[in-house]
Amino acid sequence: MKLIRIPAAAGSLHHAEMVVNAGEDLGSASAAVIMLHGRGATADSIIGLSSYLPASGIAYIAPQATGNVWYPYSFLAPIEQNEPWLSAALNRVSEIVDHTVRAGIPERKIMLLGFSQGASLSLEWTARNARPIGAVFGLSGGLIGPLGALRTYPGRLDGTTAFLGCSDVDFHIPKERVRESADVLTAMNAAVTMRLYPDMDHTVNDDEIAFVRQTVEGIAGT
């Protein structure tokens, strides 16, 4: 692993320009996975998942949230309560995606992966931007906003793979929100796989890793 610099907007709440890079260098990679950590975690912790994923030709990139938190309240809180932190976090993801494209990686070869708060951020960014990325993996997360009151997202996700995996008894992530999120992304024409795991803790399991690994291999062509 090493640190690389991806510029952040002046005055950004998520201002850390140095991000963790594992696997291939961006300049020589054919695909990239942008990895977003959960509340209270770090870029170093989420990029550790890359050790279970394909290495050849793939750059893994993990930014760091200020104070280890992308936004202050639950992802189920009214959206305005999480501002301006949420917008800053979404903008940071856009900056990293744009930087990755400028490095020569096509959008269809870019994937987002997040756990918990990072999963919700990954899914929300994908729905709001509707860019033709290769895949988004939401591990224990869902779209952001109060239960039963999801926003309307313009745009289409033309075949983007979307994976949502979560415990069916997760204290932080109601299974109803996982289902709502899967329905919204399906309506946006994403290729959605949703899996609720009985009595699982708030964690990542082997089945999720296997799905991510297979998808990354397919998109990267490794």
N, CA, C and O of each residue as an XYZ file, in Angstrom:
888
protein
N       0.836     -1.197      0.000
C       0.000      0.000      0.000
C       0.870      1.247      0.000
O       1.997      1.249      0.495
N       0.310      2.304     -0.570
C       1.012      3.586     -0.557
C      -0.031      4.698     -0.546
O      -1.224      4.444     -0.713
N       0.422      5.912     -0.349
C      -0.438      7.079     -0.391
C      -0.268      7.797     -1.723
O       0.851      7.969     -2.206
N      -1.381      8.213     -2.311
C      -1.349      9.026     -3.516
C      -2.191     10.278     -3.264
O      -3.061     10.287     -2.393
N      -1.928     11.314     -4.022
C      -2.644     12.572     -3.829
C      -3.743     12.723     -4.865
O      -3.498     12.659     -6.069
N      -4.970     12.927     -4.372
C      -6.097     13.260     -5.239
C      -6.659     14.576     -4.711
O      -7.232     14.602     -3.622
N      -6.507     15.668     -5.460
C      -6.881     16.986     -4.941
C      -8.327     17.050     -4.474
O      -9.216     16.437     -5.064
N      -8.544     17.809     -3.394
C      -9.881     18.075     -2.860
C     -10.214     19.548     -3.065
O      -9.324     20.397     -3.121
N     -11.487     19.835     -3.175
C     -11.920     21.218     -3.383
C     -11.500     22.083     -2.206
O     -11.519     21.636     -1.060
N     -11.123     23.318     -2.493
C     -10.746     24.253     -1.439
C     -11.895     24.432     -0.459
O     -13.034     24.671     -0.858
N     -11.588     24.315      0.819
C     -12.602     24.482      1.845
C     -13.477     23.277      2.075
O     -14.429     23.350      2.852
N     -13.180     22.156      1.414
C     -14.001     20.955      1.572
C     -13.961     20.453      3.004
O     -12.914     20.485      3.651
N     -15.101     19.991      3.499
C     -15.139     19.392      4.831
C     -14.350     18.087      4.866
O     -13.784     17.733      5.900
N     -14.309     17.373      3.749
C     -13.490     16.161      3.634
C     -12.264     16.527      2.797
O     -12.235     16.348      1.579
N     -11.258     17.045      3.495
C     -10.161     17.738      2.827
C      -8.894     16.890      2.657
O      -7.922     17.354      2.061
N      -8.894     15.644      3.177
C      -7.669     14.841      3.096
C      -7.372     14.485      1.644
O      -8.107     13.715      1.026
N      -6.304     15.041      1.105
C      -5.966     14.800     -0.293
C      -5.192     13.498     -0.499
O      -5.188     12.950     -1.602
N      -4.546     13.003      0.539
C      -3.792     11.752      0.417
C      -4.732     10.577      0.654
O      -5.379     10.484      1.697
N      -4.798      9.681     -0.328
C      -5.656      8.504     -0.226
C      -4.789      7.249     -0.326
O      -3.684      7.283     -0.869
N      -5.301      6.162      0.197
C      -4.561      4.905      0.207
C      -4.770      4.189     -1.120
O      -5.891      4.096     -1.621
N      -3.690      3.690     -1.674
C      -3.711      2.953     -2.943
C      -3.081      1.581     -2.726
O      -1.929      1.477     -2.307
N      -3.842      0.538     -3.012
C      -3.332     -0.835     -2.961
C      -3.499     -1.458     -4.341
O      -4.224     -0.936     -5.188
N      -2.818     -2.580     -4.554
C      -2.876     -3.231     -5.854
C      -2.068     -2.464     -6.875
O      -0.949     -2.034     -6.594
N      -2.627     -2.290     -8.056
C      -1.941     -1.641     -9.171
C      -1.912     -0.118     -8.986
O      -2.802      0.448     -8.351
N      -0.906      0.529     -9.533
C      -0.905      1.983     -9.606
C      -2.002      2.438    -10.566
O      -2.314      1.745    -11.535
N      -2.582      3.602    -10.293
C      -3.641      4.107    -11.170
C      -3.170      4.259    -12.611
O      -3.916      3.972    -13.547
N      -1.941      4.707    -12.784
C      -1.448      4.973    -14.126
C      -1.290      3.742    -14.990
O      -1.259      3.848    -16.216
N      -1.191      2.582    -14.380
C      -1.009      1.349    -15.141
C      -2.165      0.371    -14.994
O      -2.147     -0.699    -15.604
N      -3.168      0.717    -14.199
C      -4.299     -0.189    -13.954
C      -5.270     -0.166    -15.131
O      -5.350      0.813    -15.873
N      -6.003     -1.262    -15.282
C      -7.064     -1.329    -16.289
C      -8.439     -1.175    -15.661
O      -9.427     -0.994    -16.373
N      -8.516     -1.245    -14.322
C      -9.778     -1.091    -13.606
C      -9.469     -0.551    -12.216
O      -8.333     -0.628    -11.748
N     -10.495      0.000    -11.558
C     -10.291      0.564    -10.228
C     -11.503      0.291     -9.344
O     -12.643      0.285     -9.808
N     -11.234      0.065     -8.067
C     -12.279     -0.078     -7.053
C     -12.057      1.021     -6.012
O     -11.023      1.053     -5.345
N     -13.026      1.913     -5.880
C     -12.975      2.984     -4.877
C     -13.688      2.467     -3.633
O     -14.853      2.074     -3.700
N     -12.992      2.468     -2.498
C     -13.486      1.805     -1.290
C     -13.743      2.856     -0.202
O     -12.865      3.658      0.116
N     -14.956      2.840      0.364
C     -15.377      3.854      1.330
C     -15.628      3.211      2.689
O     -16.463      2.314      2.817
N     -14.905      3.672      3.693
C     -14.968      3.071      5.021
C     -16.238      3.475      5.764
O     -16.953      4.388      5.350
N     -16.505      2.778      6.868
C     -17.664      3.045      7.690
C     -17.386      4.064      8.786
O     -16.266      4.553      8.930
N     -18.427      4.375      9.555
C     -18.321      5.338     10.649
C     -17.285      4.873     11.669
O     -17.317      3.729     12.122
N     -16.375      5.762     12.023
C     -15.367      5.456     13.018
C     -14.211      4.626     12.507
O     -13.292      4.322     13.267
N     -14.232      4.252     11.238
C     -13.176      3.423     10.656
C     -12.212      4.294      9.852
O     -12.256      5.521      9.937
N     -11.354      3.660      9.083
C     -10.313      4.377      8.347
C     -10.170      3.842      6.931
O     -10.670      2.768      6.597
N      -9.479      4.616      6.114
C      -9.146      4.153      4.765
C      -8.306      2.886      4.823
O      -8.489      1.979      4.012
N      -7.384      2.821      5.781
C      -6.546      1.630      5.911
C      -7.377      0.382      6.205
O      -7.070     -0.705      5.715
N      -8.437      0.546      7.012
C      -9.229     -0.629      7.375
C     -10.041     -1.155      6.199
O     -10.092     -2.366      5.985
N     -10.677     -0.275      5.432
C     -11.502     -0.750      4.327
C     -10.644     -1.300      3.202
O     -11.047     -2.250      2.531
N      -9.470     -0.724      2.982
C      -8.655     -1.220      1.869
C      -8.067     -2.589      2.191
O      -7.571     -3.280      1.301
N      -8.123     -2.981      3.472
C      -7.711     -4.339      3.817
C      -8.526     -5.404      3.110
O      -8.044     -6.520      2.919
N      -9.780     -5.078      2.710
C     -10.590     -6.042      1.960
C      -9.978     -6.378      0.605
O     -10.283     -7.424      0.032
N      -9.126     -5.513      0.093
C      -8.529     -5.771     -1.217
C      -7.657     -7.022     -1.214
O      -7.404     -7.604     -2.269
N      -7.199     -7.437     -0.042
C      -6.367     -8.642      0.028
C      -7.169     -9.901     -0.319
O      -6.581    -10.946     -0.599
N      -8.503     -9.813     -0.302
C      -9.360    -10.945     -0.660
C      -9.847    -10.855     -2.098
O     -10.596    -11.718     -2.555
N      -9.429     -9.818     -2.812
C      -9.937     -9.551     -4.151
C      -8.820     -9.657     -5.179
O      -7.647     -9.687     -4.807
N      -9.158     -9.714     -6.464
C      -8.125     -9.846     -7.498
C      -7.118     -8.709     -7.446
O      -7.472     -7.575     -7.123
N      -5.877     -9.007     -7.761
C      -4.809     -8.010     -7.675
C      -4.341     -7.525     -9.040
O      -4.027     -6.346     -9.200
N      -4.289     -8.408    -10.015
C      -3.678     -8.073    -11.294
C      -4.470     -7.008    -12.043
O      -5.643     -7.204    -12.361
N      -3.820     -5.876    -12.322
C      -4.402     -4.845    -13.157
C      -5.431     -3.959    -12.492
O      -6.047     -3.128    -13.159
N      -5.635     -4.115    -11.185
C      -6.707     -3.374    -10.514
C      -6.127     -2.463     -9.443
O      -5.353     -2.905     -8.593
N      -6.504     -1.189     -9.489
C      -6.113     -0.230     -8.458
C      -7.231     -0.122     -7.432
O      -8.391      0.091     -7.785
N      -6.878     -0.269     -6.169
C      -7.813     -0.080     -5.068
C      -7.488      1.252     -4.404
O      -6.339      1.507     -4.043
N      -8.499      2.098     -4.245
C      -8.299      3.460     -3.758
C      -9.257      3.716     -2.608
O     -10.458      3.478     -2.735
N      -8.734      4.201     -1.480
C      -9.578      4.444     -0.308
C      -9.312      5.832      0.255
O      -8.224      6.079      0.775
N     -10.277      6.746      0.166
C     -10.134      8.062      0.793
C     -10.469      8.003      2.277
O     -11.077      7.045      2.753
N     -10.065      9.031      2.990
C     -10.292      9.125      4.436
C     -11.281     10.253      4.739
O     -11.096     11.388      4.297
N     -12.329      9.929      5.494
C     -13.273     10.954      5.933
C     -12.673     11.750      7.085
O     -11.923     11.209      7.898
N     -13.006     13.032      7.152
C     -12.579     13.867      8.267
C     -13.176     13.337      9.572
O     -14.385     13.131      9.675
N     -12.316     13.123     10.561
C     -12.797     12.604     11.834
C     -13.351     11.203     11.751
O     -14.066     10.764     12.651
N     -13.030     10.491     10.679
C     -13.468      9.108     10.459
C     -14.982      8.989     10.259
O     -15.537      7.903     10.426
N     -15.649     10.075      9.909
C     -17.105     10.079      9.729
C     -17.447     10.855      8.457
O     -17.012     11.993      8.282
N     -18.225     10.236      7.575
C     -18.615     10.908      6.340
C     -19.745     11.914      6.574
O     -19.777     12.980      5.959
N     -20.665     11.564      7.464
C     -21.753     12.477      7.834
C     -22.162     12.133      9.262
O     -22.013     10.983      9.674
N     -22.680     13.109     10.041
C     -22.735     12.950     11.496
C     -23.840     12.067     12.041
O     -23.659     11.447     13.089
N     -24.984     11.988     11.364
C     -26.130     11.272     11.933
C     -26.420      9.999     11.142
O     -25.761      9.709     10.143
N     -27.409      9.252     11.602
C     -27.825      8.036     10.904
C     -28.168      8.334      9.449
O     -28.609      9.434      9.118
N     -27.962      7.353      8.594
C     -28.340      7.525      7.188
C     -29.857      7.591      7.022
O     -30.351      7.936      5.949
N     -30.598      7.261      8.086
C     -32.054      7.334      8.063
C     -32.588      8.678      8.566
O     -33.795      8.916      8.530
N     -31.717      9.539      9.025
C     -32.136     10.863      9.486
C     -32.580     11.713      8.296
O     -32.200     11.431      7.160
N     -33.383     12.754      8.546
C     -33.684     13.699      7.454
C     -32.390     14.187      6.803
O     -31.427     14.515      7.496
N     -32.372     14.233      5.499
C     -31.136     14.517      4.770
C     -30.521     15.838      5.212
O     -29.298     15.950      5.307
N     -31.355     16.839      5.484
C     -30.810     18.146      5.851
C     -30.023     18.091      7.162
O     -29.144     18.924      7.383
N     -30.321     17.135      8.023
C     -29.569     17.031      9.278
C     -28.122     16.608      9.044
O     -27.244     16.912      9.852
N     -27.876     15.916      7.952
C     -26.516     15.450      7.650
C     -25.739     16.410      6.754
O     -24.611     16.123      6.355
N     -26.350     17.548      6.443
C     -25.649     18.555      5.636
C     -24.901     19.536      6.542
O     -25.311     19.766      7.681
N     -23.790     20.123      6.032
C     -23.248     20.003      4.666
C     -22.282     18.829      4.485
O     -21.653     18.685      3.437
N     -22.176     17.989      5.529
C     -21.210     16.893      5.473
C     -21.521     15.894      4.358
O     -20.618     15.423      3.666
N     -22.799     15.578      4.193
C     -23.162     14.595      3.175
C     -22.804     15.091      1.780
O     -22.216     14.351      0.991
N     -23.150     16.324      1.475
C     -22.806     16.856      0.148
C     -21.298     16.879     -0.062
O     -20.818     16.589     -1.159
N     -20.549     17.221      0.982
C     -19.087     17.212      0.870
C     -18.569     15.808      0.602
O     -17.637     15.630     -0.182
N     -19.167     14.804      1.249
C     -18.752     13.421      1.030
C     -19.069     12.976     -0.395
O     -18.239     12.347     -1.053
N     -20.263     13.300     -0.867
C     -20.623     12.953     -2.242
C     -19.699     13.644     -3.239
O     -19.301     13.045     -4.238
N     -19.361     14.888     -2.971
C     -18.429     15.603     -3.854
C     -17.049     14.955     -3.844
O     -16.378     14.897     -4.874
N     -16.632     14.472     -2.687
C     -15.313     13.820     -2.619
C     -15.301     12.553     -3.470
O     -14.310     12.265     -4.141
N     -16.384     11.807     -3.443
C     -16.459     10.619     -4.300
C     -16.371     11.038     -5.767
O     -15.665     10.405     -6.552
N     -17.077     12.091     -6.137
C     -17.022     12.568     -7.526
C     -15.605     12.972     -7.921
O     -15.159     12.683     -9.032
N     -14.904     13.637     -7.015
C     -13.528     14.037     -7.304
C     -12.650     12.817     -7.584
O     -11.807     12.838     -8.480
N     -12.858     11.763     -6.810
C     -12.015     10.575     -6.978
C     -12.388      9.816     -8.248
O     -11.512      9.306     -8.947
N     -13.679      9.740     -8.549
C     -14.086      9.110     -9.809
C     -13.517      9.889    -10.986
O     -12.963      9.294    -11.911
N     -13.645     11.202    -10.963
C     -13.134     12.018    -12.071
C     -11.620     11.874    -12.217
O     -11.108     11.790    -13.333
N     -10.908     11.845    -11.098
C      -9.454     11.663    -11.135
C      -9.104     10.309    -11.757
O      -8.151     10.197    -12.528
N      -9.879      9.297    -11.415
C      -9.630      7.955    -11.948
C      -9.856      7.915    -13.454
O      -9.100      7.272    -14.182
N     -10.892      8.599    -13.919
C     -11.134      8.674    -15.358
C      -9.989      9.403    -16.052
O      -9.523      8.970    -17.106
N      -9.537     10.501    -15.466
C      -8.415     11.243    -16.071
C      -7.139     10.408    -16.107
O      -6.273     10.626    -16.954
N      -7.026      9.451    -15.186
C      -5.856      8.567    -15.186
C      -5.922      7.524    -16.298
O      -4.968      6.775    -16.508
N      -7.058      7.475    -17.016
C      -7.161      6.588    -18.173
C      -8.039      5.371    -17.984
O      -8.063      4.493    -18.847
N      -8.765      5.294    -16.874
C      -9.629      4.134    -16.623
C     -11.044      4.484    -17.055
O     -11.602      5.463    -16.561
N     -11.643      3.717    -17.960
C     -13.013      4.014    -18.409
C     -14.001      3.886    -17.252
O     -13.792      3.099    -16.329
N     -15.078      4.668    -17.313
C     -16.076      4.613    -16.241
C     -16.615      3.202    -16.041
O     -16.879      2.798    -14.909
N     -16.783      2.447    -17.124
C     -17.309      1.084    -17.018
C     -16.359      0.142    -16.286
O     -16.742     -0.967    -15.916
N     -15.125      0.582    -16.079
C     -14.146     -0.222    -15.340
C     -13.934      0.308    -13.919
O     -13.032     -0.140    -13.211
N     -14.772      1.263    -13.508
C     -14.682      1.821    -12.160
C     -15.799      1.233    -11.305
O     -16.948      1.158    -11.739
N     -15.456      0.820    -10.096
C     -16.414      0.237     -9.162
C     -16.331      0.953     -7.820
O     -15.263      1.411     -7.414
N     -17.464      1.044     -7.139
C     -17.515      1.583     -5.783
C     -17.850      0.459     -4.815
O     -18.714     -0.375     -5.086
N     -17.156      0.449     -3.685
C     -17.432     -0.527     -2.631
C     -17.407      0.192     -1.298
O     -16.450      0.900     -0.982
N     -18.463      0.009     -0.516
C     -18.492      0.626      0.800
C     -19.077     -0.312      1.835
O     -19.867     -1.202      1.521
N     -18.671     -0.091      3.079
C     -19.231     -0.834      4.203
C     -19.925      0.138      5.151
O     -19.372      1.183      5.495
N     -21.145     -0.215      5.573
C     -21.910      0.544      6.553
C     -22.126      1.980      6.065
O     -22.745      2.173      5.019
N     -21.638      2.984      6.783
C     -21.815      4.354      6.326
C     -21.234      4.548      4.930
O     -21.796      5.273      4.109
N     -20.112      3.900      4.670
C     -19.519      3.964      3.338
C     -20.361      3.270      2.284
O     -20.348      3.677      1.123
N     -21.102      2.219      2.668
C     -22.008      1.551      1.728
C     -23.137      2.475      1.334
O     -23.483      2.579      0.157
N     -23.719      3.152      2.326
C     -24.807      4.081      2.034
C     -24.329      5.223      1.154
O     -25.037      5.648      0.242
N     -23.133      5.717      1.425
C     -22.559      6.778      0.603
C     -22.335      6.296     -0.829
O     -22.619      7.028     -1.777
N     -21.833      5.079     -0.997
C     -21.602      4.514     -2.328
C     -22.900      4.394     -3.111
O     -22.961      4.771     -4.282
N     -23.934      3.869     -2.469
C     -25.216      3.681     -3.143
C     -25.863      5.022     -3.475
O     -26.410      5.204     -4.563
N     -25.796      5.965     -2.525
C     -26.391      7.282     -2.753
C     -25.683      8.019     -3.891
O     -26.336      8.642     -4.728
N     -24.357      7.950     -3.923
C     -23.624      8.603     -5.005
C     -24.031      8.002     -6.351
O     -24.244      8.733     -7.318
N     -24.137      6.696     -6.414
C     -24.490      6.020     -7.663
C     -25.874      6.434     -8.138
O     -26.070      6.701     -9.324
N     -26.843      6.488     -7.215
C     -28.204      6.859     -7.595
C     -28.289      8.324     -8.011
O     -28.988      8.654     -8.969
N     -27.593      9.198     -7.307
C     -27.681     10.634     -7.616
C     -26.987     10.986     -8.922
O     -27.418     11.892     -9.634
N     -25.926     10.280     -9.233
C     -25.125     10.652    -10.405
C     -25.483      9.871    -11.658
O     -25.344     10.380    -12.770
N     -25.941      8.642    -11.486
C     -26.362      7.818    -12.635
C     -25.320      7.802    -13.744
O     -25.654      7.905    -14.925
N     -24.068      7.674    -13.359
C     -22.995      7.545    -14.341
C     -22.766      6.064    -14.647
O     -23.036      5.214    -13.799
N     -22.274      5.746    -15.836
C     -22.184      4.345    -16.254
C     -20.976      3.613    -15.676
O     -20.157      3.072    -16.419
N     -20.869      3.600    -14.324
C     -19.775      2.849    -13.712
C     -20.060      1.349    -13.811
O     -21.177      0.931    -14.115
N     -19.031      0.558    -13.550
C     -19.187     -0.883    -13.697
C     -20.038     -1.515    -12.615
O     -20.886     -2.360    -12.902
N     -19.815     -1.105    -11.353
C     -20.533     -1.759    -10.258
C     -20.497     -0.906     -9.011
O     -19.622     -0.057     -8.838
N     -21.473     -1.150     -8.139
C     -21.469     -0.594     -6.792
C     -21.821     -1.726     -5.835
O     -22.778     -2.469     -6.052
N     -21.036     -1.840     -4.781
C     -21.239     -2.882     -3.778
C     -21.576     -2.205     -2.452
O     -20.713     -1.572     -1.844
N     -22.807     -2.331     -2.003
C     -23.240     -1.764     -0.741
C     -23.302     -2.850      0.322
O     -24.279     -3.595      0.400
N     -22.266     -2.938      1.134
C     -22.165     -3.972      2.165
C     -22.688     -3.399      3.477
O     -22.010     -2.610      4.134
N     -23.889     -3.800      3.848
C     -24.554     -3.309      5.063
C     -24.846     -1.817      4.965
O     -24.334     -1.013      5.744
N     -25.684     -1.467      3.990
C     -26.070     -0.073      3.811
C     -27.296      0.044      2.934
O     -27.844     -0.955      2.469
N     -27.721      1.280      2.714
C     -28.871      1.541      1.860
C     -28.864      2.990      1.432
O     -28.044      3.779      1.901
N     -29.772      3.343      0.547
C     -29.900      4.726      0.122
C     -30.238      5.617      1.316
O     -30.812      5.154      2.303
N     -29.884      6.880      1.221
C     -29.915      7.785      2.371
C     -31.227      8.564      2.423
O     -31.678      9.124      1.424
N     -31.832      8.584      3.621
C     -33.070      9.319      3.842
C     -33.993      8.531      4.751
O     -33.770      7.340      4.964
N     -35.022      9.164      5.293
C     -35.932      8.502      6.227
C     -36.632      7.302      5.596
O     -36.852      7.271      4.386
N     -36.980      6.320      6.418
C     -37.696      5.149      5.940
C     -39.007      5.561      5.279
O     -39.748      6.391      5.805
N     -39.281      4.971      4.120
C     -40.515      5.248      3.410
C     -40.550      6.581      2.705
O     -41.589      6.965      2.167
N     -39.437      7.301      2.694
C     -39.423      8.644      2.100
C     -38.192      8.843      1.233
O     -37.540      9.885      1.305
N     -37.875      7.858      0.420
C     -36.725      8.002     -0.462
C     -37.010      9.053     -1.535
O     -38.133      9.175     -2.023
N     -35.974      9.804     -1.887
C     -36.087     10.819     -2.919
C     -36.235     10.171     -4.293
O     -35.963      8.982     -4.461
N     -36.666     10.959     -5.266
C     -36.733     10.502     -6.648
C     -35.410     10.836     -7.320
O     -34.949     11.976     -7.267
N     -34.804      9.843     -7.950
C     -33.507     10.021     -8.590
C     -33.690     10.061    -10.107
O     -34.178      9.092    -10.688
N     -33.310     11.156    -10.755
C     -33.359     11.187    -12.213
C     -32.219     10.364    -12.803
O     -31.252     10.038    -12.114
N     -32.343     10.040    -14.058
C     -31.259      9.329    -14.726
C     -31.466      7.824    -14.718
O     -32.370      7.298    -14.070
N     -30.590      7.147    -15.464
C     -30.666      5.699    -15.624
C     -29.299      5.089    -15.358
O     -28.265      5.686    -15.657
N     -29.315      3.904    -14.798
C     -28.090      3.123    -14.593
C     -28.136      1.964    -15.579
O     -28.665      0.894    -15.278
N     -27.589      2.187    -16.727
C     -27.762      1.241    -17.821
C     -26.895      0.005    -17.633
O     -25.823     -0.132    -18.222
N     -27.402     -0.892    -16.788
C     -26.745     -2.176    -16.590
C     -25.691     -2.194    -15.521
O     -25.053     -3.229    -15.325
N     -25.468     -1.088    -14.806
C     -24.507     -1.097    -13.704
C     -24.874     -2.199    -12.712
O     -26.025     -2.298    -12.287
N     -23.910     -3.012    -12.351
C     -24.136     -4.041    -11.336
C     -24.259     -3.385     -9.974
O     -23.399     -2.594     -9.586
N     -25.319     -3.705     -9.245
C     -25.512     -3.190     -7.895
C     -25.743     -4.372     -6.959
O     -26.670     -5.158     -7.150
N     -24.894     -4.485     -5.955
C     -25.019     -5.555     -4.967
C     -25.320     -4.945     -3.608
O     -24.614     -4.044     -3.153
N     -26.364     -5.435     -2.964
C     -26.711     -5.018     -1.603
C     -26.760     -6.256     -0.729
O     -27.608     -7.128     -0.919
N     -25.849     -6.328      0.229
C     -25.810     -7.440      1.167
C     -25.897     -6.926      2.587
O     -25.238     -5.945      2.933
N     -26.709     -7.580      3.424
C     -26.900     -7.078      4.783
C     -27.513     -8.179      5.647
O     -28.169     -9.086      5.135
N     -27.299     -8.095      6.934
C     -28.012     -8.948      7.873
C     -29.499     -8.598      7.867
O     -29.874     -7.452      7.621
N     -30.338     -9.593      8.139
C     -31.765     -9.306      8.235
C     -32.155     -8.772      9.607
O     -33.316     -8.436      9.842
N     -31.172     -8.694     10.518
C     -31.445     -8.161     11.862
C     -30.413     -7.101     12.240
O     -30.145     -6.885     13.422
N     -29.845     -6.453     11.257
C     -28.818     -5.434     11.533
C     -29.425     -4.280     12.329
O     -30.435     -3.705     11.926
N     -28.811     -3.951     13.446
C     -29.328     -2.898     14.319
C     -29.307     -1.539     13.637
O     -30.156     -0.691     13.910
N     -28.334     -1.328     12.746
C     -28.160     -0.028     12.098
C     -28.899      0.083     10.767
O     -29.263      1.182     10.350
N     -29.123     -1.048     10.101
C     -29.633     -1.050      8.727
C     -30.920     -1.872      8.669
O     -30.842     -3.097      8.580
N     -32.087     -1.259      8.715
C     -33.328     -2.034      8.609
C     -33.412     -2.755      7.267
O     -33.087     -2.194      6.221
N     -33.850     -4.002      7.319
C     -33.956     -4.759      6.061
C     -34.935     -4.097      5.084
O     -34.812     -4.259      3.870
N     -35.916     -3.342      5.628
C     -36.857     -2.652      4.752
C     -36.144     -1.622      3.874
O     -36.509     -1.436      2.713
N     -35.132     -0.957      4.427
C     -34.392      0.022      3.621
C     -33.547     -0.674      2.563
O     -33.396     -0.154      1.457
N     -32.996     -1.835      2.880
C     -32.232     -2.572      1.871
C     -33.141     -2.927      0.708
O     -32.760     -2.781     -0.454
N     -34.348     -3.395      1.022
C     -35.296     -3.747     -0.039
C     -35.718     -2.508     -0.826
O     -35.761     -2.544     -2.055
N     -36.030     -1.414     -0.131
C     -36.385     -0.166     -0.818
C     -35.279      0.264     -1.779
O     -35.539      0.654     -2.917
N     -34.057      0.185     -1.303
C     -32.919      0.615     -2.114
C     -32.767     -0.263     -3.346
O     -32.509      0.239     -4.440
N     -32.926     -1.568     -3.176
C     -32.849     -2.489     -4.311
C     -33.923     -2.174     -5.335
O     -33.666     -2.220     -6.538
N     -35.132     -1.852     -4.869
C     -36.230     -1.526     -5.783
C     -35.932     -0.245     -6.557
O     -36.174     -0.180     -7.762
N     -35.406      0.779     -5.870
C     -35.092      2.044     -6.540
C     -34.027      1.831     -7.614
O     -34.168      2.325     -8.732
N     -32.977      1.108     -7.287
C     -31.898      0.895     -8.253
C     -32.358      0.016     -9.415
O     -31.918      0.204    -10.550
N     -33.233     -0.931     -9.138
C     -33.799     -1.750    -10.214
C     -34.606     -0.876    -11.170
O     -34.508     -1.025    -12.388
N     -35.406      0.039    -10.611
C     -36.195      0.936    -11.449
C     -35.313      1.857    -12.284
O     -35.736      2.347    -13.331
N     -34.082      2.092    -11.818
C     -33.134      2.904    -12.578
C     -32.349      2.080    -13.589
O     -31.424      2.583    -14.226
N     -32.724      0.810    -13.732
C     -32.133     -0.098    -14.716
C     -30.745     -0.599    -14.326
O     -29.947     -0.946    -15.196
N     -30.451     -0.640    -13.023
C     -29.253     -1.338    -12.560
C     -29.527     -2.836    -12.544
O     -30.676     -3.266    -12.436
N     -28.475     -3.616    -12.649
C     -28.567     -5.074    -12.524
C     -28.353     -5.421    -11.052
O     -27.217     -5.563    -10.601
N     -29.442     -5.556    -10.310
C     -29.398     -5.595     -8.849
C     -29.406     -7.033     -8.322
O     -30.187     -7.873     -8.769
N     -28.524     -7.288     -7.370
C     -28.559     -8.496     -6.549
C     -28.666     -8.056     -5.099
O     -27.828     -7.292     -4.619
N     -29.685     -8.529     -4.398
C     -29.872     -8.224     -2.982
C     -29.868     -9.529     -2.189
O     -30.551    -10.488     -2.548
N     -29.089     -9.552     -1.104
C     -29.036    -10.736     -0.256
C     -29.129    -10.311      1.205
O     -28.308     -9.535      1.694
N     -30.143    -10.834      1.893
C     -30.301    -10.634      3.331
C     -29.884    -11.922      4.029
O     -30.407    -12.997      3.735
N     -28.941    -11.803      4.952
C     -28.351    -12.974      5.601
C     -28.946    -13.143      6.995
O     -28.904    -12.214      7.803
N     -29.502    -14.324      7.285
C     -30.178    -14.533      8.576
C     -29.226    -14.390      9.763
O     -28.173    -15.025      9.817
N     -29.622    -13.541     10.713
C     -28.954    -13.425     12.021
C     -27.471    -13.073     11.930
O     -26.713    -13.388     12.848
N     -27.043    -12.431     10.854
C     -25.639    -12.052     10.712
C     -25.359    -10.799     11.535
O     -26.239     -9.956     11.707
N     -24.145    -10.676     12.038
C     -23.709     -9.456     12.706
C     -23.503     -8.338     11.675
O     -23.645     -8.548     10.470
N     -23.171     -7.164     12.172
C     -22.867     -6.018     11.308
C     -21.443     -6.192     10.796
O     -20.492     -5.657     11.365
N     -21.314     -6.954      9.707
C     -19.995     -7.367      9.235
C     -20.081     -7.708      7.759
O     -21.128     -7.544      7.134
N     -18.977     -8.182      7.207
C     -18.904     -8.666      5.822
C     -18.661    -10.164      5.864
O     -17.804    -10.630      6.616
N     -19.397    -10.922      5.074
C     -19.241    -12.378      5.121
C     -18.590    -12.920      3.843
O     -18.356    -12.183      2.885
N     -18.306    -14.213      3.855
C     -17.592    -14.848      2.741
C     -18.400    -14.817      1.452
O     -17.833    -14.670      0.370
N     -19.723    -14.953      1.558
C     -20.553    -14.935      0.359
C     -20.477    -13.574     -0.330
O     -20.404    -13.504     -1.557
N     -20.494    -12.505      0.443
C     -20.370    -11.167     -0.131
C     -19.020    -10.984     -0.813
O     -18.940    -10.454     -1.921
N     -17.967    -11.425     -0.143
C     -16.629    -11.311     -0.729
C     -16.545    -12.092     -2.029
O     -15.940    -11.628     -2.995
N     -17.146    -13.271     -2.061
C     -17.112    -14.088     -3.274
C     -17.832    -13.380     -4.420
O     -17.359    -13.393     -5.557
N     -18.979    -12.761     -4.119
C     -19.709    -12.030     -5.166
C     -18.883    -10.857     -5.677
O     -18.768    -10.649     -6.885
N     -18.309    -10.094     -4.755
C     -17.492     -8.946     -5.161
C     -16.309     -9.415     -6.003
O     -16.022     -8.838     -7.051
N     -15.629    -10.452     -5.548
C     -14.455    -10.938     -6.272
C     -14.820    -11.353     -7.694
O     -14.125    -10.987     -8.642
N     -15.891    -12.106     -7.850
C     -16.297    -12.571     -9.176
C     -16.676    -11.392    -10.077
O     -16.338    -11.375    -11.261
N     -17.374    -10.417     -9.513
C     -17.778     -9.257    -10.307
C     -16.578     -8.412    -10.721
O     -16.491     -7.966    -11.865
N     -15.657     -8.195     -9.789
C     -14.457     -7.418    -10.105
C     -13.662     -8.121    -11.205
O     -13.183     -7.473    -12.135
N     -13.523     -9.416    -11.104
C     -12.798    -10.158    -12.127
C     -13.461     -9.999    -13.503
O     -12.784     -9.820    -14.515
N     -14.805    -10.069    -13.517
C     -15.517     -9.955    -14.787
C     -15.390     -8.572    -15.399
O     -15.170     -8.445    -16.603
N     -15.527     -7.529    -14.580
C     -15.455     -6.166    -15.101
C     -14.034     -5.819    -15.519
O     -13.821     -5.166    -16.541
N     -13.062     -6.260    -14.723
C     -11.666     -5.969    -15.052
C     -11.145     -6.821    -16.194
O     -10.153     -6.470    -16.833
N     -11.816     -7.950    -16.457
C     -11.361     -8.849    -17.507
C     -10.145     -9.641    -17.137
O      -9.331     -9.992    -17.990
N     -10.015     -9.937    -15.798
C      -8.852    -10.697    -15.344
C      -9.165    -12.181    -15.247
O      -8.296    -12.972    -14.879
